[in-house]
């Protein structure tokens, strides 16, 4: 299970492009998929935080938080851009961060409301994928003959 910095060191261009898509609107925006107790998927919007060395997410008390605490597997898909069909996807495992200084630093960076019952998770990166749709306008991926370009990275240790 690679940290964000280990992933970024192994695939710097891919990590940069994914980070750019996650933070394209300023704060991180994406859809977090977790595994329900019955094995089914659960998907919710979240605001991930990508720092130079780690990938984090504050998660309020909710079914998705209980999913992460129980199972830990996640998939994160960046919020789609308005002008193209490019996609960024990450998957791995989440773990609770208990370091109070780290929590306070990240809460300040992401403007996390201190009176809310949230928990900070760090996400490892087992798989990262970027799909570029030829830099064309929205809908180009559905044009006959135009295929997206995929870049995939897998943690060799995973």
Secondary structure, 3 states (H helix, E strand, C coil): CECHHHHHHHCHHHHHHHHHHHCCCCCCCEEEEEECCCCCEEEEEECEEECCCCEEEEEECCHHHHHHHHCCEEEEEECCCCCCCCEEEEEEEEEECCCHHHHHHHHHHHCCCCCCCEEEEEECECEEEEEECCCCCCCHHHCCCCCCEEEEEECCCC
